[in-house]
Amino acid sequence: MKSISILGATGSVGLNTIDLVRHNPKKFNVVALTANTNVEELSRLSIEFDAEIAVIADESKFPALKDALSHTTIQCGAGEAGLIEAAERESDLVMAAIVGAAGLRPTLAAVRRGATIALANKECLVCAGDLFMTEAQKNGARLLPVDSEHNAIFQVFAFDQAKSVEKIILTASGGPFWNRRDECLRSVTPSEAIAHPNWEMGQKISVDSATMMNKGLEIIEAYHLFPVSPQQIEVVVHPQSVVHSMVQYTDGSVLAQMGSPDMRTPIAFALSWPERMKAPVERLSLPDVGQLTFSKPDFETFPCLQLAMEALEQGGAAPAILNAANEIAVEAFLNELIAFTDISSVVKATLDKIDMKAPQSLSMVFALDLEARNTAKSILDKFRR
């Protein structure tokens, strides 16, 4: 039986992880569960799986969590200190699925105890990639990517023959607007943007998919996860979301990982690695799919992808600024304060305004993140509708 802690248990990735644990009760023992604000779901899951500790990130919700678990022996925690405590609890695997910069310190705490990390938090690598990878190597932590694209690459990447890799090819669904032109996108509503045609995801990541910023962030992640240069990372649009990513080798071979678009497949791979486990997902039927199509991304219509690629090339503080500005812009769009096409404009203006060196510590990462967010907020006024 493998012990597991799930940081971000009530989010999309967390609940998919819970579903797999539920389907395999003899394989997993739950140690810690955390949530942002959803006390009811957190307490229910903690009782169901008899967790050692339950942590709510929102400290104002702590009394409600204590009350809900008062009749149990489950320990309760709250705030960042509680999240770090949950990450530091001894377990075989930590599912790092806290969304946003809030997941940085807890995930790093798990890395520093040398844990195996199922990594679903983009910010760890986008905002602090060099620092994070250095800590992982120093402490012997193993990173298992959970994003379907990086998980696919992990499955077909010959790490012992890395020099034979010519490039990795990240596939992108293109989101709900991949075949629209720029002039048609300004009037897009939040409800349209979060209606992803293939995947069930949270609102923020769904908008990122619609702008293709999500793919840009994945390029930055891939650079840190795999021994390749930025020039060895390519993106192709693949609307069917069947080929999850590919690796091209020097002999001309291209190895692809395929499957139905269900996050439980890459999560199951991470949970059971180095073995495989049964997952209750729809099996891929290529005759039913019929056709697999691929095309080059449209950088003019989806400028967020180009901004992310430029941020990786620039290096230093640029990826962290990009991420922070994007979070502010997406939130403003979801609140109907700016137009869909203004998201990229806010991000670009923020990148142009801040000139900082690469952060050398986690405290510098957070200082940079805060400055970028404040700058992006001040820029929003120019785009408010």
N, C-alpha and C positions, 0 to 999 in steps of 0.2 A: 504494500500500500504506500502511495506517495503522498506526502503532506504538502499542502498548498495554501498560500495566502493570496487573496484576491483584492488588490487595491483598485477601488472603483467598481465595486461589485454590482451596483445598480444601474450602471450605464450599459450601452449596447454590447460592448465587448465583454463586460463583466457578466451580464445576464446570459450571453451565449456560453461563456465559460461555466456558469452555474448549471446550465442545461446539460452540458456534457458530463459534469460531475454527477448530476442527478441520474443520468443514464448509466453511469458506471460507479455505483456506490461502493463496490468492493475494491476499487482502484485508488480512491482518493480520501484523504482525511483533511478536513478544512481546519486551518489554524486561525487565520485572521480574515476578517471581512471589513471593508471600509466603504463609505458612501459620502457624497457631498452634503446633501440636505435631506434625503429621503429616509427619515427615521423609520417609518412604518415598514418599508420594504427591507431595510437593513436588519431591523429587529426580527422580522419574520424569517429571513434567510439564516440569520445567526442561530435562531432556535432550531430551524429545520436541520441544519448541518452541525449543530452542537459545536460552534466555533469557540476557540479559547478567548478571543477578544473581538469586540466590535467597536469601530471608531467612526464617528461622524465629524466631517471636516468643519461644518458650521457649529462653532462653539455654543451658539444660542440654542441649538437643538439638543445639547447634552442632557439637560434634565429630562426631556421627553424620552431619550434613549435609555437612560437609567431606569426610568419608570417602567418602560416597556419590557426591560430585561430583569426587573427586580426579583422576579420569582425564579430566576435561573442562577447558575454559577458563572455565567459569561461575564468577563471583565469588560468595562466600558472605557472608552477614551474619546478625546475630542481635539480639534484643532491640528495644527501642523505637528506638534509634539506627539499627539496620539497617532497620527499617520506614520511618523517615523518609528514609533514604538511597534506598530503593527508590522512594518517592513523589517524591523530588526528581529522579530520573533523567529526562532529557528523553524525553517520549513525547507523542504526539498526544492520547491519551485515558488516563485513570486510572479503572479500575473500583474504586470505594471500597466494598468488601464485607467489611471487617473487622467482626465483630460486637462490639457493646458499646462502652464508653468507650475501649477500647484503640485504636479507630479514629480518635479525635479528632485527635491530633497528626499522624499520618501524612497524613490527609486534608487537614488544614489546611496542611501543608507543600506538598502538590500545589496547593492553592488559591493559595498565596502565590507560586508560580511562574507563575500565570496559566493553568493547565492547564484542559482540558475534563474535567469530573468526571462520570462516571456514578455517581450517588449512591445507594448501597444501605444506607448506614450511618445509622440513625435518630438515633443519639445526637448527631451533629453539629448537627442542628437542634433536637432536643428539649432537649438540655442546654445548648447554646450557640448557639441560633438567631440572636440579634441579632449576636453577635460573628462568627459564621461568615459570615453574609450581608454584613456590613460588609467583612470581608476579601475576600470574593469580588468585591464591587463595586469595592473599591479596587485590586485586582490584575487586574481584567479576566478573572477565571475564569468559565467558563460551567458551570452546573449542569444536568445532564440527569437527572431523577428516574427511578429504576429500579423502585421499588415499582409494582405494576400499576395501583393507583388513581391515584397522582400522575402516572405516565406517561400514563394515559388522559386526565387533565385537561390535561396539557401538550399533548397532540395536538389538543384541541378548544377550548383557551382562546385567545381573540383578544386577545393582549397589546397590540396597537395600538388596541384598543377596550375596554380594561379597564373603563371607566365604564359600558359597556353590559351588564356581567355582574351579574346579580341575586344568584346564589349558585352555589356548587359543591356537588355531591351525591356524597359518597363512598359507594360500595356496600360492604356487608359480607356475607360469606357467612353469618355467624352462628356459624361453627365447628361442631363436632360436637354442640353442646348447645342450639342456638338455639331449639328448641321445647320445652325442658324447663323446669320450674319450679325455683325456688330450693331447695325442700326435697329435690329429687331429686339435687342437685349435690354435697352434702357428701361422699357416698361415692364420688365419681368418682376413678378411679385415674389415675396418670400415663400408662399405656399407652392409656387411653381418651381422655385429653385431647390426646395428640399425634397421634391418628388423624384427621387432617383429611379431610373428605369430598371435597374438590376439589383441594387443592394439596399438593405434596410440599415440605415445608419442614423446617428444623431443629427440634429439640425446644423450644427456648425460644420461638421465634416461633409455634410451633404451640400452645403453652399460652396465649400472649398472644392468639391468635385465639380460643381456647376461652373465655377470660374477656372477650373484646372489648376488652382493653387495647390490643391492636395497633391497633384502629380509633381509639382515643383518642389514641395516639401519632401516628397518621397525621393526625388533625385538627390537632395542633400543627405537624407538618411542613408541612401544606398552608397554614397561616397564614403561614409564613415563605417558602414557595416562590411563592405567588401573591398578587397585590395585592388581598386581600380582608380583611374584618374577621372576628373569630370568629363574629359573628352571621350571616355569609354562608356558613357551612359547615354542611352538613346531612348526616346519616347515614341511610341506609335499608338494611334487611336484604334481601339478594337471594341466596337459597340456591344458585341455579344458577351463580353466578360467571361469567356470560356478559357482562353489562354491567359494565365495570370501573370506571366512574365517569361523571359527567355534569356539564355546565355549563348553567345556565339563564340566558337573556338577557332584557333588558327588553322585547323584543317578544313574549315568550311562548315562543320557541324553546328547546328543550332538546336539546343535542347530546351524544350518547353515543359512547364508544368501546367496541367489542365484540370478542370473540374467545374462543377456547377457553382454559380456565384452564391456561396453560403460561407459566412465567416467561421462557422463551426469547423470547417475543414482545416484551415491553417491553425486555428486554436487547438484542435485535436492533435495536430502534428506537434505543436509546441508542448502540450501537456504530456504527451506520451514519449517524446523523444528520449532515447534514440530508437525506440520501437514505434509501432503504430497501433492505434486503437480504433475500434468500430465507432463510427459517428452517424447519427440519425439524419443524414443529409440525402437529398435527391441525387441519384446516380446520373452521371453525365451520359447522354445518348447523342452521339454525333449525328446519326440519321435524323433525329428529331430537331437538332439545331439547324441542320441543312447546310448553312454556309458560314464560314468564318471570314470576316473582312478586316482589312488593315489599311490605315491611311496616315499620312503625315499630319502632325498637329498644326492648327491654324494659329500662329502666334499673334497675328493682327487682331483676330476676334477674341483671343484668350491671352491677353498680355501678362496675366499673373504668372503663367508658365515661364515666359521669357524673363520676368523680374527675378524669379527664383533661380533660374540658371545663371543669371548675371551675379546674383548675390553669392552663389557658390564659387564662381570664378573670382570674385572680389575677395571673398574670405573675410577674415577678421570679425568685425562686429555685424557685418551685413546680414547674415542669416538670422541672427537673433532679432535685429531691427525689423526685418521682413516679417517674421512670425508675429511679433507683438503688434505691429501696425495692421496686419491682416486680421488678427483677432478683434481689434477695435473696430475696424471697418465692417467686418461681417456682422458683429453685434449691432452696429448702427443700421445696417441694411435690414436685418431681421426685425428691428424696431421701426422700420419704414422711415428712417431719418435721411437716408441717402439712397440713390438709385443703384441697381445691380452693377452697372458699368462704372460707378464711382469707386467701387472697392479697390480696383487696381490703381486708380488715380490717387487715392489716399495713401496706399502703400508706397507708390513711387515718390510722392511728395515727402513722405517721412524719411525714406532712404536718402533722398537728396539733401535733407535738412540736417541730419545727424552725421557727424564725422568722429567716430571713436575707434580706438584700437581694439584688437581682439581681447576679450575678457580673460584674465589670468587666474581667476578664482570664481567660485560659485557666487560669492557676494557681489562680485563685479557683474556677473551674468544678470543677477536680479536688479542691480542698479541700472544696467543698460536696458533691461526689459521695461522697467518703470519709466525711464526717460523716453523710450520709444512710444510707449502707450500714451504718455502725457502729450507728446508731440503730435501723435496721430489724432488725439482728441481735439487739440487746438486747430488742426487742419480741417477737421470735420465741418467746422462752421462755414467753410467756403463751398461745401457741397450740399448743405442741408436743404431739403425740399420744403 
